[in-house]
Amino acid sequence: MGRTATRLFVTAAGMAAALIGAPLAIADTLGDLRARTPEQEIVYFVLPDRFANGDPKNDKGGLQGGPLQTGYDPTSRAFYHGGDLKGLAAKLDYIQGLGATAIWLAPVFKNKPVQGAKGQESAGYHGYWVTDFTTVDPHFGTDADFKALVDAAHGRGMKVYMDIIANHTADVIQYRESPTSVAPYRSKGDYPWSRRGGVAGYPINVGFVGDEDGTAANWTRLTDPAFAYTPVVPKGEESIKIPAWLNDPLYYHNRGDTDWKGESAQYGDFIGLDDLATEDPRVVDGFIAIYKGWIDRFGIDGYRIDTARHVNAAFWRAFIPAIRAHAAAKGIPNFHVFGEVATDAYDPALLASWTRNAAFPAVLDFAFMRAAVDAASGKSGTDMLARLGDDDALYEGGKAAALQLPTFLGNHDAGRFGYFLRQAKPDIAPDELLARALLGHAMLLTLRGVPTLYYGDEQGFVGTGNDQQARQDMFASKVAEYNADSLIGTQATTATDNFRTDHPLYRAIAKLAKIRRDIPALSRGATVLRASSDKPGLFAVSRVDPDTGREVLVAFNTSSAPLSANVAVDPASGGFATLAGACPATSAAPGSLSLSIPAFGYAVCAAHP
């Protein structure tokens, strides 16, 4: 190597050290943490029941009996396994070491422990079958345990996001007309509010003009909930829900089970879960009060909102501004609210409509998931990823607002990223599987949005499908199906605990997370598309530092062969420092950088004058 080349190399290496050398300081005060905007976070999403068991005494939630009474059966993927808030608090070192700055917990509210038809029972380990919206489920611990977790996270400069529900409660209300079977959905046309049991039925709810009138005066005229079915509350469960107003069938739609299409998607019960009449102003006010209370009591930092698309937009237009204003008044100006608008398709128009019509500041970015998974798996080219930049203009607030969209590769409902990789190539070799898993996480941590890591992916968890099949234990599992699965990048299985900080995915994610935290362009910068294709191969973008205007070029090779290419860059970029992969120290010519990237590889190159 000649003297000039040596000097350039030293300069580039020194620049890289300057850019990422110093560790990110943990927030000195709670005010420092509160000042961070949502796009500056790296989120770790965890189901407390499946993470770590800090107190075996609460495994059965204080209940007596077997699994059908307590909900506890660590050998079944459908029941509680024993993870709790103390266990999660004890593993904060592990989560922070991965690079996460915020923890999103699946719901911790008190749930109906077991529900389902005989022979099809399962437990509320996931947290979405709420009976008491005001307290922590005893399977997870106590309110004091939750406060201790939040305080411990805040002491480390980490935020805590709660997963919340306003669409439904646990399955308590039954229907007289369908006592032993699923109740088919009954529409507003066939079963109007104004008649009992159909258009020819007895007149009821005189003066009620329908749910589109959200005034209190109108809703006080709805006095009979038996317009479609006759709701019945089983003996002994008349007061099971808290707050107490939730026990009144008047506050529910009572129209039977949704078929997930059309009108029933908003008005139907979710597989029996009692669907709330969120058009009623008393329900709106009730949920605003509930979720203001958690901010007041625990000082949490944000809400992920479950089943957002199954609630009328007017509810969210009242709820979200009220919650954000309340948080701001409590000294939490950057309270992050993001909704679940679930879809399997690349459909940013659908996602964006909920930011425009329903006041969501952000939604989970299912479009990113589809584009990144298909590209990283080799199932498609990188053209969907390339579209994201233009489609971001659809969101309320445009491309700047899209920076706050939580991005992800898989989750507890859709399935894990590793599972998608195996689906795309069932005969994939272990080395390629690991390489593609690393590639996908590099995309997640360097492209726009709020990277959201699903617990266990950093340990190579794969699973065999979605829902229960994607909810493995981090502690030693007793579920035979989980333990039979081969993991990515390791010979270990879920039969032993998996908190290894030397796992290749954990180490790579931690490195990329540090780069992202230290480089403002990667969290707050605009995106300029540099290269893409409708076939596997090169995808490259520049992320532009919002303060200095300097670019960070991020490039990926989604193909199975190494590639070399000249990539357009800003002509003003005088040289480049390697943050990850391999980057030339200088441009091939003003406005062009020559890159060589191995199969399934990536490079992160920071420009300097």
N, C-alpha and C positions, 0 to 999 in steps of 0.2 A: 504494500500500500504506500503510495507516495505521500509527501509531506502535506500537500494541499488536501488530498482526500482524508488524511489523518486529522487535519485541523477541522474539516467539515464534520467528521464523525464525532469528534470531541464536542464541537459546538452543539450538534444535534442531541448527543447524549446528555450534555449539560442542560439543554433546554427541557428535555423530558424529565430530568430530575427536578428541575425548578417547577415544572408544571404539576408533577404528582408526588414529589418527594416527601413533603411534610404531611403528616397524618391530619385528617380533618379534626379540628378541635370539637370535643363534646360541648354541647351548649352549657355555658357557664351559669345561665339563669333560665328560668322557665320562659322569661321574655324572649330570649334568643331562640328557643324552640318555637314559640308562638309566631315569631317573625318569619319563619320559613314558609314559603308558598308551596302549594301542593305539588307542583312539578319538580320541586327540589328533593322529594322523598323517594325512597326505594322501599316498597311495601312487601311485607312477608305475611301471607295469608295462612291461617292455621285453624284447624278444628281442635279445640281444647281437649276433647275426649280422646283424640288419637295421638296426642303429642307426648305428654310426660305425666306420670302418676306421682304427684307429690305427697298425697295423703290417702293411703288405701282405706282409711276409715270411712271416707265418703263415697266409696265405689258404688254402693247401693242407694245413695241419696237419702239415707236415713229411713228407708222403707224395709219392710219385712217380707220374707217369702222368696220365691224363685224368680227367674227371669221375667215371667209374665206379670209379676207384681212390682218388682224393683226396676226392671229394664236392664239389669246388669247380666251380661253373658259374654265374657271376653273371647269365647270361641266362635261367636257368630258375628258376621260383618254387619248385622242389622241391629245390634244392641250396644249398650254402653260398654266401654272397655276399661274405664277407670282414670283416664287422663283428666287433669283438673288445673285450676288456676295457680295453685302452689307449684305444681310441676312446671307450668309454663314460666312462672317467675324465676324458677331455679335454672332455666335454660336461656336466660337473656344473654349471657356471654356468647353462647353458640349462635344465637340469632344475630346479635350485633357483629360478631366475627364474620358472618357471611356478608355483611355490608348493609343490612336493612336499617332504615332509619324510622320506620313505622311498622306497627303490627296491626293487622286486621284480624279480629277474632270472629269466627262464626258465632251466632247468637248465644248468649249466656243466660238468657231469661229462663225462669222456671217453666218447664214443659210438662205436658201430660206424658208420664213415663213410658206408657205402652198404648198403642192403638192399632186398629186393623181387624179385619174379620177373623173368625176362628181359623187357626191354621196359617194365617197370613200376617200375624202380628209382627210389629217391629217397634223399636224404641226411639225416643226423641233425642238421641245422643248428638244429633246435628244441630239442634236448637230451634227448629222452625215450627214446632207445635206448641206455641206459647199458651199457657193458662194465666200466668202472672207476669205482666209486663213491668213490674216495679222492683223485682228482686232477682238475684242470681239463683240458678237451679242448684239444689243441694248436691247433685252429682258432681258439680264443678267446684263447690266450696261455698263461701259466704260472701255477702256484700263487702265485708272487711277484707277478704282475700282479693276481691277485685280492686278495691281501693289500694291495697298494697302493691298489686301488679302495676297499676297505672302510675303510682308514685315511683316505683322502682324504675319503670321505663322512662319516665320523665327525668329522673335523676341521671340517666345515661344520655339524655338528649334525644330519646326516641318517643315518637307519638303513638297513640293508641286509637284505632278506629273500631267502632262497634258495628256489627251487622244487625240491622233492625227490620221489622216487619210491620206493615200497616194494612196489608191486603186481607189477612185472615188470622184466625186463632186456631187452636187445636180443635179436633173434631169432637164436639160435645153435642150440638144440636142434631137431632134426628128428625125424620119426617114420618108422620103417621101413615101416609099413603105408601111408604116404601120402607117397612120396618126391618127387613132382612136382606135387602139387596141395594145395589147402587141406584140412586134416584136420578133418572135421566133429566137433562136440563129442560126447563119449561120457560119459553121465551116471553118477553113483554107483550108481544102481539097476541099470543094465544092465552096468556094469563096476565092480563093487565092489573095494575095496582088497584083498580076500582071495582074488581069483582073477586068473590071468593071461589077459587077453583075453576076459573075459566070464564070466557066472555059471557056465558049464559048464567053465571053464578049470581049469588046474592050480592047486592050493592054494599060495598064497604069503603072506608077511607074517603068519605064524602068531602069534597073541596080540595083534595090533594091533586095537584095538577101535573104530577110526574117528577122524576128525579132531576130533570134539567133545571128546575127552579130550586136553587140552593138556599133560599131564605128560610130563616127559622120559622116564620109564620106558616109557610107551606108544609114543612116537615112535621110540625105539631099536629097536622091533620092526618098524618099516617098513624093510625091507632091500632090497626089489625094486620099482623104479619102473615096471615094465612091466605095470601092472594094466589100463590102458585102451589105450595105445599103447606101442610099444617105442621109448624115446627113443634117439636116435643123435646124437653130437656129431661134426660134420665134422672131417676130418683138418686139423690145423693150428690148430684153435680149442679144443683141449682145455683150455688154460690162459689163454684170452683174458679171462676175467672176474676182477676183483679187488674184494674179497678172494677168496682162492682157494676158499673153501667154496662160492661161487656157481657153480663149475664142475660140481658134483655134481648129476646129474639127480634124486637123491633129494629135493632141496629144492624141487621144482617139482610142479605138479599133473599135467602131462603128459596132459591130457584132450582136446586139440584146441582149435579156435577157438571163442570165445564167439559166441553169436548175440544177446548183450546182454540176454537175457531169463532170468528165473528163476535156477536154480542156476548156469547157465553164466556169468552176470554176475560171479560170484565165483571160479569155478574154471577158466574158459576163457582161452585165450591171446588177447591183443588183436591180431588180424590177424597172428598168428604170434609176437608178442612173448612170451617165455617167462614164464609166469605162476607166481609163487612160491607155495609152500605156507606162507602166513603163519600157519597154525594151528600149525606146528611151533615149539616153544620155541627151537630152535637158530636159526631164521630171525628170530624176535623179538629174541633177544639179539644176533644179528649186526647187525641194522639199528640197534638202539639204540647199539651201539658205533660204527658208521659215522657216525651223525649227531651223536653226542656229540663225535666227532673234529673235525668242522667247526667246532663251537662252540669247542673248545679251541684250534684252530689259527688261527682268523680272527676270533673274537669277534663273529660275526654276530648279528642281532637278532630273527630269526624264521624260521619255515618255512611256506611254502604247500605243502600236500600234494596231489599229483596223484592222480587216480583213487581218491579216498578211499572212495567207496561200493562199490568193487569188491574191497575187502579186508574180512575178517571183523572184526566190532566188537571181539572180544576182543583182537586184535592192537593196536588203537588204545588200548584201556583199559590195556594194559601200556606201550606205546610213549610216548604223550603225557605221562603224569605223569613218566616217567623222564627224558624230554628236558627238560621244564620245570623239574624239580627240579635237574637238572644245570646248566642255564643259570643258575638262581638262585644256585647254589653258586659259579658263576663270576662273580657280580656283575651278572647280567642278569635282574633280577626281573620285568620286563615282556616277556619273550620271547613274541612273538605266534605262535600256531599256528592256522592256518585251513585247512580242507579243501575240496577240490572235490567237491561232491555235485551233479553236473550234471543239469539238467532244463530243458526248454523251457517248462514250465508255471509258472503261479503256484501254488506248492505249498510254503508254509512249513512244513506238517506234516512233509513229507519231510525238509526241511532240518533242522528242529528235532530230528527223531528221532536224527540223528547227534550232536547235542550231548548228548542224554539217554542214548543207548544205547552210544555209542562214545567218550565223554569229550572230544569236540572242544570247546574253549572258543569256537570260532567256525567258521563255514563261509562260503564265498562266497555272497553273497545273490542267488541267481538269481531269487527272488521279487521283490526290488526291481527287478532288471533288467527283468523282464516288465512290472511295473506302470509303471515310469517310461518305458520305451520306448513302450508302448502309449498312455500319456497324452500324452507330448511329441510323438508323431507324429500325434496326432489320431485314431488308430485306434479308441480307446475313450474313455470318460469318465475320471474320476479316482477312481472308486469302489474300484479295486484298491489305489491308493495309500492311500486312506483306511483300508482294511482292515489295512494293515501294522501300525498301532499296536496294534490288538487282538490280531492274530496273533503279535506279538512275545512275548506271554505264554507261547507254546508252548515257547520255547527254555529250556534248562537255565539257571537264573538269571534268567529272565523278561526284562522290558523293559530292565533295566539291562544284562544280558548282550548284548542285541541291539544296543547301541551299538557293540559291537566287531565286528559283521559287516561285512566288506568289501563295499561296494556298488559297482556298476559299470553301464555302459551297453552294453558290448560287450567282446569279447576275442578272443584268437588262435584260439579254437575255434569260438565261436558266430558270429562276424562283428562288423563294426564298427557303431557307432551310426549313422553316416551311411548305411550300407547298409540298415539297418532303416528309416530315414526314407524312403529312395527306394523300398523295397519297399511301404511303406504308401501312398505317393502317387507312382506312377511318373512322372507328369507334373508333379511339383512344380517351382515356379519357383525359380531360384537364391536370390533374396532370402528366400523362405519357408524354404528348406532351411537357410540360415544361421541364420535366426531360431529355428527349431525346434532346431537344434543347440545354440545358446546357451541356449535354455530348458531342454533336458535337462541340460546341465552345471550350470545354476543349481540344478536339483533335486538333482543329485548332491552338490553342495558345500554345500547348506544343510539337507538333511534328515538324519535319523539314520543312523548307520553310519560306516564308514571309507571316504571317497571314494577310489576306485581308478581312476586315469586310464590308458587304454590308449595307449601311445606312438603318435604320429602323428595321433590324433584332434584334438589342438590345432592341427594344420596342415591340417585339413579332409580327411584321408584317408577314403575311402569303401569301395573294393573292390567286388567283384562276387559275393561269397559268403562262406563261412566257411573255416576252416582256411587252406590256402595262399593263398587269394584275399583274406585279411585280414592278410597279413604283409608289407606293403610295406617298402621301404627308405627310411630317412630320408636317407641319403646318395644321390648321383645313381645312379638305378637303371638297369640294362640289361635289365630284364624288360619286353618290349613290352606285355604285358597290363596291368601296373601303370601304365606311362607313358601308356597310352591313356585312363585313367580321368580324368574331370574331378573336381577337388577342390572342397571347400566353401569359399567366402569368398575365393577367389583364382583368378587366371588361371594360376598355376604348375602344373606337373605333377611327378610323381616322377622325371622325367628330370634334374632338377637337385636339389641337396640342399635339404632343407626344415627349416631351423633358424631360421625367421624369428620374431623376438620381436615383430614388429609385426602379425602375423596377428590378425584380429579375435577368433578363438577363443582364441589364446594370451593376448591381452591381457585378455579377459573372465575366463578361468579364473584368471589370476594375480590379478586384482582380487578375485574371489570367494574364492580360497584365502587371501588375506591377511585378509579379513573373517572367514573361518572360524577361522583360527589365533588371531585377536585376541579373538574373542567366545566365551567359554566355553559359552554356551547352545547354540551351533551344533555343538559337538563333544561336550559332556558332558551337555547338557540333555535333560530329558524332553520328550515331544511331546504337545501337546493339539490335537486336531483342531478346526478352526474352520469349514471349508466344503469341500464336495465335491459331485460330481454324477455321474450315470451317463452324462452327455453332456459333450463338450468344453466347457470354461469355467473357472470359478473353483475353485482348490484352495488352501486356506490352513491353516496350522498355526501354533501358537505353540510356540517352543522356550524352555524355562524355565531360566534361569541356576541352576545347582545351588548356588551360593553366596549369591546375593542374592535369588533368587526372582523376579526381573524377567523379563518375557517379551521375546522377539524374534519378531515376527510375520513369517512368510514366506508370500508369496502369489504365485500363478502364474495366468496366463491361457492355457489351452491351445487357445482358440478363435481363429478367424480374424477376429474383430471385437473392437473395444475394449469394455471392460465397466466399469461402475461399480456398486459394491455396498457395503452396510454390513456389516462383518464383526465378529462378537463378539470382544471382547478382555477382559482382566482389568479389572474396574472400578477397581482400584487403580492402573492405569497412567495417569499424569497427562498425559503427552505422549510424542511419538515423534520419534526422530532417524532420518533417512534414511541407511541404509548402502548401499542399491542401489535403483535405480528411483526412484519418487517416493512419498513418504509424507506425509500430513497432519501438521502439527506438534502438533495437539491432537485429542482424540477428539470425535466428533459429539455424544456424550453419554457419561456413565459406562458403560463396558462395550460401546461401539460405536465402530468406526473406519470412516470413509468412504474407500474406495479407488477409484481410477481407474487401470486398467492397460491398456496398449495390447495389440493382438493379439500373441500369443506373448510377452508381456512378463512381468516379475516385479518384485517389490518386497521389500526386506528392511528392516523397520522396528523399531528398538530402543526399547523403552519406558524412560521414566525417571520419577521421582516428579513 
